[in-house]
Amino acid sequence: MKSRLSFRAMGAVCGMMLLLNILARCSRTCSDWYIRHIFPFLSELWSRFSGLFPFSLGEVLICLAVIVGVPAILAFPLLMIFCKTQRGTIAKIYGTGIGWILTWLFTVLTLHFFILYQCTPIGEQYYPDSPEYYTTEEIRPVIAAMIAETNALAEEVARDENGYFVLTEDLQSGAKAAMQGLAEDFPQFGGYYPDAKAIHFSYVMSHQSILGIYYPFTMEANYNQDLCPVNLPATVCHEYTHLKGNILEDEANFLAFLACIRSDSPDFRYSGHIQALEYMMDLAWEVDPEGILAGTLSEKAWMDMYEFVPEGYFGEEENQLPDVIPEEVVTEVSSTLLDTSLKINGVEDGDLSYGRMAELILDYYMQDAKAS
C-alpha cells in the first residue's frame, strides 16, 4: 500500500511538472511571469541555504552520486542473485529510491532550468527594433571604441612580473556590486547574491574548457579557480545572471560584459572588455580582412586575450586527469551534451548560440550606449 501511494505521489508531481513544461513552451507570457514572480523566491531560498556552506554543495552532491550512487547501482544485480528470498523487498526499495530521485531531478530541472529557456530573450525585450544585420561602416566604430577602451584599461590594471593581469579587486564584493549596477537598467538582476564558490576539482573543468557552472540543484554560482585571473570577474558575473533567471549563454555573456564595464573597478571593466573582444575579434577580421583594426589592440591586451589557464598548467602532475578515458573523448562528449541540451530546450543553433553575444553588443552600442 505504501509503495503504491509513493508511486502515485511521484506520478502526480511528474505530471504537474510535465504540464508546467508544456505551458512554458506554449506561452512566453507565462514563462516571463514565472521568472519575474516565482523564480526569484525559489532562487533566493536555495541560494541562502547553499550559501551556509563555504564549499560548493553542488560539487559535493556530484561526488556523493559517484561514491554512493554508482556502487549502489552495481550492487543491485548482486543482491538480486544472492538474496533470493528478499528480491521483492529489494526491488521495491530500489524502485522507490530511484523513482524519487528521478522525480526530484525532473522537478528541479523544470523549475530552475527548463522553464527559463522559454522566456522572451533579452534582445527582444530591450532591443526589439534592432536590424537583422549591421553594416561594416556600423561595426568598425564599435570595435574600434572597444579596443581603445581596452588599451586604456590595460595600462591601468596591475600586472605580475611576467606582464600578465593581476586581480586586485575583491572578487566577491566586486561582482555583487557590478550586478547591482546592472540592475539599474535591467531590474531582474537586483536583489540578493550569494558568494560565488570555487570548484575544488577545477582541473576537471579545465580539461573541458569550462570557466564556470550554474548548478540548478543548489542554486550556486561556481567558478573554475584555476583560471587566469583576467577571466574571473566576467565569469562570476556570468554565473550570477543564471541565478536571476537568465539561462541563455549568449545573453549571460552579454550581461556579464555590461555588468563589468559599468563597474567602478578597472579590474572588472578590463575583464569584461577582454572577454567580449574574444568574440568581437572574429567579427573584426570579417569587416577588416587586412587586420588593421585588430592591429590596434595593444601588446599588453593581447597578452591577456584568449588566456584560459596559466602556461604549463596541463603539464603539471596535479592537474592531470586519470588516463582512463582519452581527453579528446571527454571534451567531445561534454560538447555534444551541451549542444544537445541547448537544442532540446529550444535553442536551435545549439552551442553556436554563444556567438550571438556579438549581436547583442552591437545592439547595445547602437542604442543604449549612443543614447547615454
N, C-alpha and C positions, 0 to 999 in steps of 0.2 A: 504493500500500500504506500509506504513512504517513498519508495523508488518511483512509483507511478506519479505521485504528486510532484516529486522533484523534476521528473522529465516534462510534466505538464507546465511547471513553472518555467523551465528552460524554453519550452516551445512558445509560451506567452511572451517572454522577454524578447526572444529572437524574432517573433512575429512583429512585435512592436517596432524593433529596430529596422526590420525589413520595410515596414510601412514608412518610417521616417526617411529611409534612403530613397524610396520611390517618390515621396513627396518632395524631397530636396531636389531630385533630378527633374521633376516636373515643374517646379516653381522656384525661380531665383528669389522671388519676393519672400518666400518662406525661409529660404536659406539665409538671406540678408537679415531678416528679423531675428532668426536664431542667433546669428553671430553678434548682433547688437545687444540682445536682451538676455539670452540664456548662456551662451558660451563664456562671457566674461565672468559670470558667477562660478561656473564649473572650473574654469582655468585658475582663478584666484584661490578657490578652495583647495584644489590639488596642489597648486604651487606652494601655498603656505604650509601644507602638510609635508611635502617632499623637501621643502626648504629647511625643515627642522634637522635634516641630516646634512652634515658637512661634506659628504661624498655623494656621488651620483647614485641615487636609488635605482634608477633605470639600469645602470651598469651592473648593480648587484643582482637585480632580477634576472638579467641575461645570464649571469654566471650561475645563479641558482638553477635556472632552467637547464643549463648544460650539466651541472654537477648532480642535480637530483632528478630532473626530468628524463634525461637520456638513460640512466641506469634503470629507472622505474619502467620505462617502455621496454627495455631489453629484458627485464625480469619477468614481464607478463607471460611470454610463452613458456618459460621455465616453470613458473608457478602453476600454469595450467597442466603441465606434464607431470610434475611431481606431487601436486596436491589435488589429486583426482576427486576426492570427496568434497572438496571445497570450491570446485570450479564455478558453481553458480554464484556463490558469495563473492569470489574474486572478480568475476566478470561484472557483477553489479557495482562493486567498489570502483573498479577501473572505469566502467562506463559512466557512472555518476560523476566521478572526478574529472574525467576528460570532457564530459558534457558541460560541466560548469565552467571549466577553463575556457572552452570554445565560446560559451555564451558570454563570458566576461570579455574575451578578446573582441568579439563582434560588437558588443555594446560600447566599449571604449573607443574602438576604431570608428564606429558610426558617429558618436558624439564629439570626438576630438579630432577626427580626421576626414572621414568620407563626406560629411555634410559641408565641410569647409571648402571642398573643391567645387561646390555647386553655386557659390555666391557670385555676385557681379564682380568682374575683375576691376582692379584699381584703375586701369587705363580707361575703362568705360565709365567709371564713377566720376573721375576727376578730369579726364581729358577726352570727353565724348566727341569733340569737334576736331580731333587730330586727323591729319590727312592720312591716306593709305600709305604714302611714302614721302620722303623728303628728298629734295634735290641736292646735288653736290654743293651748290652755292649755299644752301642752308646748313648742310652738315659740317663743312670745313670750319666755319667760325666757332661752332660749338666745341669741336675737338681742339681747336687752337686755344680757346679760352680755358678748357680743362687742363691742357698741357701747361699753359702759362701759370695757372694756379698751383699745379703740382710742382713745377720747377721752383716756385717761390717757397712752398712749404718744405721742399727737400732741403733747402738751406736753413730752415728754421728748426727742424727737429734734431734731437740728439742722435749721435752715431757712435758705434763701438770702434775699436782700434783697426778693424778691417773696413770701416766705412759703411757698415750696414745700420739700418734704422734700429734705435733702441726705444722701447716704450717707457716713458717716464710718468705718464698719467696713470692713476689707479684705474684698472680695467673695469671693476665692478661699478664704482660710483660714476665713472665717466660714461659707461654705456647706458646706465639708467638715466642720467641727466640728458644724454643725447636723445633717448627715446621720448622723454617728457617734452623736449623741444620739438620733436616731430609731431607730437600730439596737438600743437598749436594749430596746425593746418589739417591734420589727419586725426580727429578726436578718438578714433578707435584705438589709438596706441597710447592713450594716457592710462593712469592708474598704477597699480602695484606691479613691481617686478621683483622676482626672487634673484638671489645671486646666481650667476651662471656658474656651471660646475665643470671642472676639468675632468676628462676621462682618464682613469688610471692607466688602462691599457691602450694608450693613444697610438702606440706603434701599429696596432691593428687598423685603426682609422687611416694612418699614414699610408699603409700599403694599399689601401683602397682609394687614396686621394680624397679623403673626406676631411673637411675643415671643421665642421660642427654637425650636431644632430639634435633634432627635436624629438623627444621621447614622449609620445602621447599618453602612455600608461601612467606616467608620473608627473606630466606637465613640467618637465625640466628643460632648460636651455643648456646643452652640453657642448663643450668645445675640445678640440684636439690641442693638448697642452704642449705638444712638440713642434707646433707651427713656428715659422719665422714670426717675430713679434709684429711685423707690419700687417699681418693678416688678422690679428686678434680683435681689434676694435670693430672692424666691419663684420667679422664672423659672429661675434657675440650679439651685435645689433640685429644681424640677420636672423639668428635663432630666437631673439626676443620677439620679432614680428610674428613668429608662429604661435607664440603664447597668447597673442591677441586676435587670433582667428584668421590671420593671413597664411595660407598654406602653399600658394604657388611660388615656386623657386625664383622665377624671373622677377616677380613683384617683391619678394623678400630681399633679393639683391639690390633692387632699386630703392626700396625703402631704407635699407641699411645705409646705402650711399647718401640719401637725403639726411638721415639722422646724423651721420658722421660729418658731413660738410657744413651742417648748421651748428655743430658743437663749438663750444668756446675753446676746446683743446686742439692745438695744432696737430698733436699725435692722431687724434680721431679724424680730423679733416684730411690729413695726409693718407691715412689708411683707406678712407672712403674713396679718395681720388685714385689711388693706386689700383684698388680692386676694380673700380669702374673702368679705368683705362685699359685694363687687361681685356675687357670686352670691346671697348671702343676702338682699340688699335686695329682690330681686324677690319672695322669699317673705315678707318683712316687709310689703310692700304688700298681699299676699294676705290675711294674717291681721289686718292693720290698715289697711283702705282709707282711713281718715281721715288716715293719715300721722303719727300721734302718735309712734309708735316711731321712724320714720325721722327725725323732727324732733329726736330727742335726740342725733343724731350731731353732733359739734362742727364749727364752721366750718373749723377747720384740717384736720380729717379729710376734710371734703367737698372741700377744695381738691385733695387727693391722690387722691380717688376717680375712677375712670374716666379717669385721665390716662394716655395711651398714649405719645405723643411730645411734646416741648415745643411750646408755642404758636408758630404760624408756621412750623413745620417743613416742611410740604408746599409752602409758598410760596417756600422758599429754592431758588435755582437748582441748587445742588449735590445737592439731594435729589429732583430731578425725574427721572422715567423718560423715555426717548426716546418721542416721540409716534408710535410705530409701531402699537401695539395699544392701544385705549382702556382706561383703567384699570379701568372697570367690567367689561370682558370678562376682564381678568387676575384680578380679585377673584372673579368668578363661576366661572371655570374652576378656580381654586385651591380654592374652597369645595366645588365639585362633586367634584373629585378626592379631597379629604379625606373627604367624606361617602361616596363610593363605596368608598374603601379600607376604611373602618371597617365598612361593611355586608358587604363581601366576606369580611372576617376575623371575621364572626360578631357584630358589634355592631349589632343590628337597628335601633336608632333613629339610627344614623349620628352626625352631629356634634351632634345633640340630647343625646347622652350626656354632653357636657361639663357639663350642668346637674345631673347626678346627684351632683355634689360636695356639694350642699346636703344630700342624704340621708345621705351619709357623715359630714358634720359633725354632724348631729343624732344619728346613732348614737354618735359619739364622746362628745358631751356627755351623752347619756343613760346611757352605760355606762362608758366609760373615765374621763372627767373626774369623773363623780359618784363612782366608786369611789375615785379618788385624793383 
